[in-house]
Amino acid sequence: MIKEYFDFAANKTDLKTEILAGITTFIAGMYIIVVNPSILKEAGIPYNAALTATVLLSGFLTVAMGLYAKNPVLMAPGMGINAYFTYSIVIGMKVSPNVALGAIFWSGVFFVIISILNIRTGIIKAIPKSVRTGGAVGIGLFIALIGFHNSGFIVTKEPFIGSGNLNGTTFVFLLGLFITVVLVQKKIKGALVLGMIITTLLAFPVGRWIGTAENTTPLIQWHGIFSAPDFSWILKADLINSLKYSFIPIVFSLLFVDMFDSITTFVGVAEATGLKDSEGNPKNIKESMIVDGFATLFAGLLGTSSGTAYIESAAGIEEGGRTGLTAVVTGLLFLPFLFFAPLAQLVPPVATAPVLVLVGVFMAAALNRVNWKNTAEAIPAFLTMILIPLTYSLTQGIVYGLLSHTLIKCVNGKAKDIPVMLWIIDIFSILMLAIEYGIL
């Protein structure tokens, strides 16, 4: 029955291959189990509650991707969006995490509607490639900056920021980064997870024997191995206050980034692995985008940032995974970690920092898709890319990228080439800026 449902014959695969591919994808993406809670903890969501939400979302929505969309794609809280949620919305804008989760929920609702009605096609065509590329790179730079900051390697320093002192913590970070780079270069499966484990072991003596810059509080503290899942933040999203007028820019930016992150992931995976339909589009893209929308919708209800498709899915596909069974296996492997929160909590921020930096490196690969000799393309891409980390805001980067693209088109006498949908998006962008700056 499994073979018939996933059509093994047409996909030229078998049960053993699909299971091994599912395990491979899980190993490649399981770092999110630790990294996501460590970021959301800064937003005021308890570590164990964030871990429970991360595991539930990753487990059940990845299984849904396999069963409904029949695609071998991992779903989990998105890197970059979790940083935006924590550092820009909650900390930067001083929005309560409950209201921010409500904004996540509503962005998911709109995402599902857009996916069902196929409106996303017009939006995809309207957004210039330069802004899409700049956004992907900007998110990567944003993530890397957070990694450097969490390790103490980069600190707030007059007049702006600068390098921190070399102490036990930063030494562990640099050594962990070096080791993780070596593992990646050697193409070791699960390199990011293995690097995180090794860096955690290296961090053990810090605060005990080496000491830290401020005190001798151990970076790693033992709290046991098992614990019951923490469901305390499920259904804690404030769905009413998150619909206020002032939160429109937040909902829009979350929707925008989540949608394009998903689209680029599906397209990238399809291009790299050949999983396309007869028209050359990513396999089962409409069904996949609907699942992606529900991943964000449920993320807000479960107590985590937006769910999205993971590029790490390509690892399992390269191992031969071709059907939704790969995703089902991957999703099921997440669920046991509901009971290992104390063990996961052993991993300190300095151990996740090398992973964040390298995720930034991987996302920067999109730079080669920009024609830097063409200023009409380079300027919007650069503004989008640089403003995201410098303003700690995805909204600012993307909006100024879009507006600069439109301005350059008009200056060059090509206003007629601007799609109607982009004019509409530009109007919303200006309104977003007006609201964000307190003009409206």
DOLUMNU-749623 format. One line per 10 residues: number of its first residue (from 1); their letters; for each residue x, y, z of N, C-alpha, C. Coordinates in steps of 0.02 Angstrom, whole numbers. Atoms other than C-alpha are relative to their C-alpha. Example, Ala and Ser with C-alpha at 12.3 -4.5 7.8 and 13.67 -1.06 7.14 Angstrom:
% residues 2
1> as> 45:-59:0:615:-225:390:45:60:0; -42:-59:-3:684:-53:357:-39:55:37 .
END
This chain:
% residues 440
1> mikeyfdfaa> 42:-60:0:0:0:0:44:63:0; -45:-57:-3:143:119:42:31:11:-69; -32:-6:66:226:82:-125:-47:30:-51; 49:-26:48:66:119:-220:-15:73:14; 19:-68:-17:24:278:-124:54:50:-22; -54:-45:18:195:355:-152:28:-15:-70; -18:16:69:212:275:-324:75:-10:-9; -71:15:3:383:199:-302:24:-15:-71; -19:20:68:384:130:-478:13:61:-44; -7:-59:42:358:298:-564:59:43:22 .
11> nktdlkteil> -54:-41:-28:484:382:-449:67:-37:3; -61:40:2:612:242:-471:36:-1:67; -28:4:-68:640:216:-285:-26:-62:34; 24:57:-39:611:86:-150:-3:19:74; 12:-14:-70:569:75:35:65:15:37; -64:-9:-34:749:60:97:30:68:-16; -29:-64:22:807:209:-5:-36:59:32; 40:-55:-28:664:319:56:13:8:75; -13:-3:-72:697:275:239:68:30:14; -67:-27:-10:883:309:226:3:74:-19 .
21> agittfiagm> 2:-71:20:848:473:136:-33:42:54; 34:-36:-55:728:524:276:46:10:59; -49:-6:-55:862:489:407:53:52:-17; -51:-48:21:989:590:307:-25:71:6; 29:-67:-5:874:741:295:-7:21:73; 7:-15:-71:840:730:482:67:20:30; -66:-16:-27:1026:729:524:24:68:-24; -22:-64:29:1056:877:408:-37:59:32; 39:-56:-25:917:982:485:-17:0:74; 19:6:-70:904:925:666:29:54:45 .
31> yiivvnpsil> -29:-54:-41:1011:1071:726:-53:50:21; 53:-48:-16:850:1174:725:-32:-15:68; 29:18:-64:792:1078:879:32:39:57; -37:-37:-51:925:1168:981:5:74:-16; -14:-70:19:957:1327:883:-63:43:7; 61:-40:-3:776:1386:871:-19:19:72; 16:-19:-69:739:1377:1059:50:49:30; -51:-45:-28:904:1464:1098:-11:71:-24; 15:-67:25:849:1611:989:-65:26:30; 65:-22:-26:667:1616:1046:1:14:75 .
41> keagipynaa> -7:-12:-72:722:1611:1228:14:74:13; -15:-71:-7:788:1788:1202:-63:43:-8; 63:-36:9:611:1839:1154:-47:-9:59; 42:10:-59:543:1780:1321:-40:-64:-1; 34:65:3:478:1609:1266:46:-51:34; -43:48:-35:545:1477:1388:30:-51:-46; -37:46:43:675:1362:1312:-38:-65:-13; 34:65:7:578:1201:1346:-64:7:-41; 62:-12:38:416:1275:1278:16:10:-74; -19:-12:69:505:1334:1121:24:-65:-33 .
51> ltatvllsgf> -23:64:28:587:1164:1099:-60:-45:-16; 60:40:12:418:1077:1116:-35:23:-63; 33:-27:59:343:1193:986:39:-16:-64; -43:14:58:492:1169:869:-8:-72:-22; 6:71:16:480:979:879:-69:-17:-28; 68:14:24:291:974:858:-10:26:-71; 9:-29:67:294:1091:708:41:-39:-51; -44:35:47:442:1005:625:-24:-71:-13; 22:69:7:374:831:658:-64:-6:-41; 65:10:31:192:847:609:-7:34:-68 .
61> ltvamglyak> 7:-34:65:208:973:467:44:-32:-53; -41:37:48:349:875:386:-36:-64:-22; 41:59:17:239:720:394:-57:22:-47; 53:-25:44:98:825:317:26:14:-70; -30:-13:65:215:879:178:7:-66:-38; -9:64:33:250:696:142:-65:-32:-22; 63:34:14:71:634:150:-44:39:-50; 44:-40:42:-19:779:64:34:22:-65; -35:-25:59:108:859:-53:44:-53:-33; -42:56:25:208:696:-73:68:24:-24 .
71> npvlmapgmg> -66:-27:16:369:795:-76:49:-17:56; -49:18:-51:529:742:16:33:61:31; -24:-65:-24:545:912:100:-11:8:75; 4:-13:-72:581:955:282:-32:67:14; 31:-62:-23:471:1086:366:22:12:73; -22:-17:-68:533:1177:523:-1:76:7; -5:-73:-9:541:1352:600:59:27:-39; -52:-25:45:639:1457:478:55:39:34; -56:-41:-22:812:1523:513:-4:68:-35; 7:-67:27:812:1710:488:-65:30:23 .
81> inayftysiv> 64:-23:-24:628:1728:525:-2:-3:77; -2:4:-73:660:1668:703:41:57:30; -41:-57:-23:795:1801:720:-38:65:-6; 42:-60:10:679:1934:648:-53:4:54; 51:3:-52:543:1879:769:28:23:67; -28:-14:-65:658:1891:919:32:69:5; -42:-60:-8:778:2034:887:-31:62:-29; 31:-59:31:676:2148:775:-69:15:30; 69:-13:-21:494:2125:826:-6:4:76; 10:1:-73:501:2076:1010:48:47:36 .
91> igmkvspnva> -48:-42:-35:662:2159:1068:4:70:-30; -8:-65:33:681:2298:939:-62:44:3; 62:-38:1:498:2352:925:-37:-3:66; 31:7:-67:457:2302:1105:-71:-26:-4; 65:34:7:310:2194:1048:1:-61:45; 1:58:-43:256:2061:1172:3:-63:-43; -5:61:40:296:1884:1114:-68:-29:-18; 67:26:14:112:1839:1125:-31:34:-62; 25:-37:57:64:1977:1003:39:-18:-63; -42:19:56:211:1932:891:-20:-68:-28 .
101> lgaifwsgvf> 25:65:22:149:1752:885:-66:6:-36; 63:-13:36:-21:1818:835:13:25:-70; -18:-25:67:61:1910:690:24:-58:-44; -22:60:37:144:1745:640:-62:-38:-25; 61:37:18:-28:1661:641:-35:32:-59; 37:-34:53:-110:1793:532:39:0:-66; -39:5:62:34:1792:408:-9:-69:-31; 13:68:24:6:1604:396:-68:-6:-33; 68:1:29:-180:1629:364:1:29:-70; -3:-31:65:-144:1748:221:41:-42:-49 .
111> fviisilnir> -42:43:42:-9:1631:155:-42:-58:-28; 43:56:23:-134:1487:146:-49:24:-53; 49:-27:48:-263:1596:58:34:14:-67; -37:-16:61:-134:1658:-68:19:-64:-38; -20:62:32:-76:1480:-101:-59:-36:-32; 60:33:26:-252:1411:-124:-25:35:-63; 27:-40:56:-304:1553:-241:51:11:-56; -53:-9:50:-138:1549:-337:19:72:-12; -19:-70:6:-115:1735:-306:76:7:1; -73:-3:-9:66:1696:-264:36:5:-68 .
121> tgiikaipks> -32:-2:65:102:1676:-451:12:71:-23; -7:-71:19:70:1861:-485:51:36:43; -48:-32:-46:170:1912:-332:71:-21:-17; -66:25:17:316:1802:-380:28:35:-61; -22:-32:62:324:1877:-554:14:74:10; -7:-73:-9:310:2055:-487:63:19:38; -58:-18:-41:454:2049:-363:64:-10:-41; -62:5:41:619:2087:-452:49:-50:30; -49:50:-21:753:1954:-445:53:29:46; -53:-31:-40:877:2077:-372:-20:6:73 .
131> vrtggavgig> 24:-7:-69:769:2105:-217:-6:-69:33; 4:68:-28:737:1919:-195:70:-24:21; -68:22:-14:923:1884:-205:30:38:59; -26:-42:-54:969:2030:-93:-31:-20:67; 34:22:-62:840:1971:34:29:-64:28; -29:64:-22:911:1795:40:69:11:31; -67:-13:-27:1088:1860:65:-4:41:65; 7:-42:-59:1031:1992:190:-21:-40:62; 20:43:-56:946:1861:298:60:-41:23; -60:37:-19:1106:1760:293:48:43:41 .
141> lfialigfhn> -44:-46:-37:1208:1911:350:-29:14:69; 35:-12:-63:1079:1943:486:13:-58:48; -11:60:-41:1095:1764:550:73:-4:23; -71:3:-18:1286:1770:545:17:52:53; -12:-53:-49:1287:1935:640:-23:-22:70; 26:25:-64:1181:1856:777:47:-53:28; -47:50:-23:1301:1709:785:63:31:30; -59:-34:-26:1451:1823:805:-14:36:66; 19:-37:-61:1358:1926:936:-11:-48:58; 14:48:-54:1299:1774:1036:64:-30:29 .
151> sgfivtkepf> -63:29:-23:1478:1713:1048:44:50:36; -41:-53:-30:1544:1880:1111:56:22:-46; -53:-19:47:1656:1894:958:-11:71:-26; 18:-69:18:1564:2052:904:-44:28:55; 37:-30:-55:1499:2170:1037:-19:72:-18; 16:-71:8:1418:2342:1050:59:41:25; -60:-39:-17:1560:2466:1050:-4:67:-36; 0:-66:31:1576:2651:1016:48:2:-59; 64:-35:10:1541:2719:890:-57:-46:-22; 53:46:22:1447:2566:824:8:-68:33 .
161> igsgnlngtt> -15:66:-27:1504:2387:848:74:-14:-12; -70:18:9:1674:2304:861:13:-69:26; -17:66:-24:1766:2147:907:4:-2:76; -3:9:-72:1751:2081:1084:69:-23:21; -63:23:-26:1892:2026:1197:9:-74:-14; -14:71:7:1977:1859:1168:2:-31:69; 3:33:-64:1927:1755:1317:-20:-73:-11; 18:70:6:1873:1578:1353:-57:-13:-47; 59:9:41:1705:1598:1269:14:11:-74; -15:-14:70:1767:1679:1109:50:-50:-29 .
171> fvfllglfit> -47:51:23:1910:1554:1100:-36:-64:-19; 40:60:15:1785:1410:1107:-38:10:-65; 37:-14:62:1683:1494:970:45:-6:-61; -46:3:57:1832:1515:854:23:-71:-14; -21:69:9:1891:1338:884:-58:-43:-27; 59:36:23:1714:1271:860:-15:16:-73; 12:-21:70:1695:1372:699:50:-34:-46; -52:32:40:1860:1304:634:-15:-74:-11; 15:71:5:1811:1125:672:-61:-13:-45; 60:9:40:1638:1145:595:14:13:-74 .
181> vvlvqkkikg> -20:-14:69:1714:1221:437:35:-61:-29; -35:59:24:1829:1070:423:-50:-57:-15; 50:53:10:1681:950:443:-41:13:-63; 38:-18:60:1584:1044:309:41:-13:-63; -44:9:58:1733:1043:191:11:-74:-16; -10:71:10:1755:856:217:-65:-35:-19; 66:26:20:1569:835:174:-23:-56:47; 23:47:-50:1535:742:336:-75:9:10; 72:-5:-9:1350:701:351:-16:26:71; 17:-28:-65:1270:802:491:55:44:28 .
191> alvlgmiitt> -58:-40:-21:1422:919:495:-19:54:50; 20:-54:-45:1326:1061:578:-18:-26:69; 18:30:-65:1254:949:714:62:-24:36; -61:25:-31:1422:866:745:44:57:25; -38:-58:-22:1508:1035:752:-29:31:63; 33:-27:-60:1380:1094:879:15:-42:61; -15:45:-56:1410:941:988:72:9:23; -71:-8:-17:1599:962:981:12:67:35; -8:-66:-31:1587:1148:1022:-28:0:71; 29:5:-67:1475:1106:1170:50:-34:48 .
201> llafpvgrwi> -50:35:-41:1608:985:1235:59:46:15; -55:-47:-10:1741:1119:1211:-20:54:51; 23:-53:-45:1633:1242:1310:-5:-24:72; 9:27:-68:1622:1126:1461:48:30:51; -45:-27:-51:1781:1190:1548:-6:75:10; 6:-73:-6:1737:1373:1517:-42:18:61; 34:-17:-62:1688:1448:1684:19:-47:57; -23:46:-52:1762:1300:1775:76:5:7; -73:-1:-1:1945:1300:1725:28:62:-36; -27:-56:38:1969:1436:1595:-27:67:27 .
211> gtaenttpli> 31:-62:-22:1847:1567:1660:-27:39:-59; 27:-42:53:1748:1694:1560:21:72:14; -20:-70:-7:1769:1880:1536:-31:32:61; 36:-34:-53:1640:1927:1666:3:-38:67; 3:38:-62:1632:1785:1792:19:-72:-14; -17:70:9:1657:1601:1817:-62:-44:1; 60:40:5:1477:1544:1793:7:-50:-57; -8:50:54:1482:1381:1695:-48:13:-58; 43:-7:58:1417:1393:1518:-47:-59:-6; 40:60:5:1351:1216:1533:-19:-24:69 .
221> qwhgifsapd> 25:24:-64:1243:1158:1677:-45:-61:-11; 36:63:7:1171:984:1700:-69:4:31; 70:-1:-24:981:973:1716:-34:-67:-10; 29:65:12:956:789:1677:-5:-15:-75; 7:21:70:909:698:1517:-72:5:-24; 70:3:20:720:675:1512:-42:51:37; 51:-42:-32:574:789:1548:-63:-4:-42; 63:0:36:392:801:1501:-2:60:-48; 6:-58:46:350:913:1351:-31:60:35; 25:-62:-29:315:1094:1396:-51:31:-49 .
231> fswilkadli> 53:-26:44:148:1143:1319:-26:68:23; 24:-61:-33:135:1305:1418:-12:58:-49; 8:-56:46:148:1419:1264:-44:-17:-59; 47:17:53:27:1327:1152:-64:40:9; 60:-42:2:-121:1439:1105:8:63:43; -12:-62:-37:-38:1587:1193:4:60:-47; -3:-55:48:-38:1691:1033:-59:48:11; 52:-51:-8:-134:1855:1050:-27:16:-70; 27:-6:68:-242:1845:893:-39:65:-10; 40:-62:6:-342:2003:931:45:61:-7 .
241> nslkysfipi> -42:-59:2:-209:2133:970:49:0:-59; -46:5:57:-98:2069:829:-33:24:-65; 35:-26:59:-231:2131:706:-7:76:0; 4:-72:-4:-212:2311:760:35:32:-61; -25:-38:58:-173:2441:626:76:3:-1; -72:-10:-4:5:2466:688:40:-63:-15; -35:63:11:47:2282:663:-4:-24:-73; 5:19:70:5:2278:477:69:-9:-32; -66:10:30:189:2305:428:34:-65:23; -31:61:-26:243:2161:539:-29:-62:-34 .
251> vfsllfvdmf> 33:57:32:114:2040:469:21:-5:-74; -18:-1:71:154:2094:291:72:-24:-10; -70:19:8:342:2076:314:11:-74:14; -5:71:-15:323:1905:394:-27:-42:-59; 29:35:57:211:1849:250:47:3:-60; -44:-10:57:328:1921:120:62:-44:4; -62:37:-8:486:1844:189:-12:-75:0; 15:71:-4:407:1676:229:-16:-28:-69; 21:24:65:330:1661:57:60:-6:-48; -56:2:46:489:1703:-38:54:-48:23 .
261> dsittfvgva> -46:50:-26:596:1597:76:-22:-69:-23; 27:65:21:482:1451:36:7:-11:-75; -3:6:72:473:1485:-149:71:-14:-24; -69:9:20:661:1502:-167:27:-69:21; -22:66:-22:687:1343:-66:-26:-54:-46; 29:51:45:567:1240:-172:33:3:-69; -31:-8:66:641:1311:-332:73:-25:3; -70:20:-7:820:1285:-270:8:-75:5; -3:72:-8:789:1106:-216:-17:-35:-66; 21:29:64:700:1068:-380:56:5:-52 .
271> eatglkdseg> -54:-10:48:842:1142:-483:60:-46:15; -59:39:-19:975:1050:-384:-10:-75:-7; 13:73:-3:889:880:-382:-40:-26:-59; 39:22:57:781:878:-538:-71:-21:16; 69:17:-19:618:856:-442:-48:52:-28; 44:-48:33:509:949:-567:-57:-36:-34; 56:29:36:343:923:-650:12:6:-75; -8:0:73:313:912:-837:11:69:-29; -8:-69:24:312:1102:-853:64:33:25; -63:-27:-25:479:1124:-765:-5:35:66 .
281> npknikesmi> 9:-30:-65:405:1189:-603:16:-50:55; -11:47:-55:446:1116:-431:-59:-48:7; 51:53:-6:351:954:-402:-53:18:51; 57:-11:-45:177:978:-325:6:66:38; -15:-64:-33:215:1161:-290:-61:29:36; 59:-29:-33:35:1214:-252:-14:-34:66; 12:37:-63:9:1076:-122:55:14:51; -56:-13:-45:182:1109:-50:-7:69:32; 8:-68:-27:146:1295:-30:-57:4:50; 56:2:-47:-19:1258:56:24:-28:67 .
291> vdgfatlfag> -28:28:-62:71:1147:183:46:51:33; -45:-51:-27:201:1285:202:-39:54:36; 42:-50:-32:64:1410:241:-27:-24:66; 25:27:-63:-10:1297:373:56:-8:51; -57:4:-46:164:1275:446:8:65:38; -5:-65:-33:166:1461:483:-61:13:45; 61:-9:-39:-14:1465:542:5:-38:66; -5:40:-61:16:1323:666:59:21:43; -57:-24:-39:184:1397:717:-22:51:52; 24:-50:-47:96:1546:793:-41:-30:57 .
301> llgtssgtay> 41:32:-51:-25:1433:886:41:-43:47; -42:45:-41:111:1315:948:49:38:44; -46:-39:-40:225:1454:1011:70:5:-29; -65:-9:31:365:1471:884:-7:45:-61; 1:-43:60:413:1578:735:-20:-40:-61; 28:30:61:358:1542:557:35:-63:-22; -28:61:29:380:1369:484:10:8:-74; -15:-6:72:454:1350:312:36:-62:-24; -37:56:30:535:1227:192:74:10:10; -72:-3:-14:718:1185:224:41:-24:-59 .
311> iesaagieeg> -44:17:55:855:1183:93:39:-64:16; -34:62:-20:934:1041:195:-35:-62:-26; 37:56:30:801:932:114:39:-30:-58; -39:24:57:921:919:-33:47:-56:20; -46:53:-22:1034:808:74:-32:-69:-7; 36:63:5:902:671:83:-16:-17:-72; 16:12:70:854:693:-99:62:-26:-37; -62:24:30:1036:671:-148:14:-73:18; -7:70:-22:1030:506:-52:-50:-46:-35; 47:40:39:891:449:-168:-73:9:18 .
321> grtgltavvt> 69:-12:-19:734:513:-82:-38:34:-56; 38:-28:56:603:548:-214:-74:9:15; 72:-3:-14:433:533:-129:-12:29:70; 19:-26:-65:338:596:21:19:-44:59; -19:45:-54:391:444:121:64:24:34; -61:-29:-29:561:527:145:-18:52:53; 21:-52:-48:474:674:230:-34:-31:60; 35:33:-55:365:558:335:51:-28:50; -52:27:-43:520:470:403:36:56:37; -34:-58:-32:607:637:437:-43:29:56 .
331> gllflpflff> 44:-29:-50:456:706:529:-7:-43:62; 8:46:-57:434:552:639:63:-1:44; -62:1:-39:617:561:693:6:61:46; -1:-58:-44:587:733:769:-37:-12:66; 46:4:-57:450:677:890:31:-26:65; -29:22:-64:556:581:1019:34:56:39; -36:-54:-33:647:744:1056:-46:44:43; 46:-34:-46:491:807:1144:20:-14:73; -15:22:-68:560:716:1296:74:11:19; -71:-9:-14:743:771:1286:19:73:8 .
341> aplaqlvppv> -15:-71:-8:731:957:1324:60:15:45; -58:-15:-42:855:954:1470:66:-17:-33; -61:19:34:983:865:1363:17:52:-54; -11:-51:51:960:990:1222:22:66:30; -16:-63:-34:976:1132:1348:73:5:20; -71:0:-15:1156:1081:1379:39:42:-51; -35:-36:54:1202:1165:1214:-5:75:12; 2:-72:-14:1252:1346:1254:0:41:-64; 1:-43:60:1234:1494:1134:66:0:-38; -65:-1:35:1421:1490:1097:8:-61:-45 .
351> atapvlvlvg> -5:60:41:1398:1314:1026:-44:4:-61; 43:-8:59:1258:1365:909:26:56:-45; -26:-57:38:1353:1521:852:36:-21:-64; -32:20:63:1465:1429:725:-51:-23:-52; 52:22:47:1308:1352:648:-33:60:-32; 32:-60:26:1228:1523:630:45:34:-51; -46:-32:47:1383:1593:546:3:-39:-66; -5:40:61:1393:1448:423:-66:-1:-39; 64:-7:36:1207:1458:383:1:66:-39; -8:-63:36:1245:1639:338:43:-8:-62 .
361> vfmaaalnrv> -43:13:57:1384:1579:224:-39:-35:-56; 38:37:51:1269:1456:136:-51:45:-35; 51:-44:30:1136:1589:109:32:54:-44; -34:-51:41:1265:1709:37:17:-25:-69; -14:28:67:1286:1591:-111:-41:34:-55; 42:-33:50:1147:1689:-196:33:62:-30; -34:-61:25:1268:1835:-222:19:-6:-73; -23:8:69:1327:1762:-386:-57:5:-50; 56:-7:46:1152:1781:-457:-14:74:-16; 9:-72:13:1168:1972:-456:52:23:-51 .
371> nwkntaeaip> -46:-30:49:1243:2062:-606:25:66:29; -24:-59:-36:1349:2184:-507:24:56:-46; -20:-52:47:1402:2277:-664:-60:40:-24; 61:-35:18:1221:2326:-695:-28:34:62; 20:-36:-60:1183:2462:-567:-75:-3:12; 73:5:-8:996:2448:-600:-19:-62:39; 12:62:-37:1007:2273:-528:39:-1:65; -44:4:-58:1151:2296:-407:-23:44:58; 20:-46:-54:1082:2446:-310:-57:-28:42; 53:30:-41:916:2365:-257:23:-61:40 .
381> afltmilipl> -25:60:-34:1006:2202:-216:43:19:60; -44:-20:-54:1138:2290:-112:-38:33:58; 39:-33:-53:1015:2401:-17:-39:-51:41; 38:52:-35:907:2250:24:47:-40:45; -47:43:-34:1057:2147:75:30:33:62; -37:-33:-54:1146:2276:184:-45:28:54; 44:-32:-49:996:2358:268:-32:-51:47; 30:50:-44:926:2195:338:41:-10:63; -38:8:-63:1071:2164:460:13:67:35; -18:-63:-32:1113:2348:490:-59:32:37 .
391> tysltqgivy> 59:-27:-34:934:2396:536:-34:-50:45; 32:55:-37:894:2228:616:-73:-7:-21; 69:1:24:739:2232:508:-4:-26:-72; 12:25:67:687:2126:360:-44:49:-39; 46:-47:31:551:2253:325:37:57:-34; -37:-57:27:671:2399:301:39:-21:-62; -41:20:56:787:2302:187:-41:-14:-63; 40:19:58:653:2231:73:-38:59:-29; 39:-58:23:549:2390:64:45:48:-40; -44:-46:36:696:2500:15:28:-31:-63 .
401> gllshtlikc> -20:34:61:752:2370:-109:-53:6:-54; 55:-5:47:581:2370:-192:-8:71:-27; 10:-69:21:565:2559:-194:57:25:-43; -57:-21:42:740:2585:-264:-5:-31:-70; 9:32:65:703:2460:-403:-51:39:-42; 52:-37:35:544:2555:-449:26:68:-22; -27:-66:16:633:2723:-442:48:-3:-59; -49:7:54:774:2664:-555:-35:-15:-66; 38:14:60:649:2594:-680:-30:64:-29; 31:-63:22:560:2762:-686:52:48:-28 .
411> vngkakdipv> -53:-45:22:722:2861:-702:26:-21:-69; -24:26:64:774:2749:-847:-54:-1:-54; 54:-2:49:608:2779:-935:-33:-66:-14; 29:66:9:547:2602:-908:-57:-13:48; 55:8:-48:399:2635:-794:-53:-47:-26; 52:44:28:286:2542:-914:16:-74:10; -20:70:-11:386:2384:-878:-14:-24:70; 13:18:-70:338:2387:-695:-69:-33:4; 65:34:-5:199:2259:-661:-48:37:47; 51:-32:-42:36:2323:-586:6:-27:72 .
421> mlwiidifsi> -6:30:-66:62:2202:-441:56:33:40; -56:-31:-36:229:2284:-399:-19:70:22; 24:-66:-21:147:2457:-397:-42:-7:64; 42:12:-60:21:2387:-272:44:-16:60; -45:17:-55:161:2312:-167:39:62:23; -35:-61:-17:255:2478:-174:-43:45:44; 45:-42:-40:103:2570:-108:-5:-27:72; 1:31:-67:90:2446:36:66:11:36; -66:-10:-30:277:2466:65:6:70:30; -2:-69:-25:262:2655:82:-44:8:61 .
431> lmlaieygil> 44:-2:-58:116:2634:200:33:-33:61; -36:34:-54:220:2511:302:52:45:31; -51:-45:-26:362:2636:316:-32:57:40; 34:-54:-35:241:2774:366:-24:-22:69; 23:27:-65:168:2665:503:60:-12:45; -58:16:-40:340:2607:561:34:62:27; -32:-62:-22:406:2786:570:-48:43:40; 48:-37:-42:249:2843:662:-33:58:-35; 32:-55:38:187:2957:521:-75:-11:-3; 72:17:2:19:2866:511:-20:-34:66 .
END
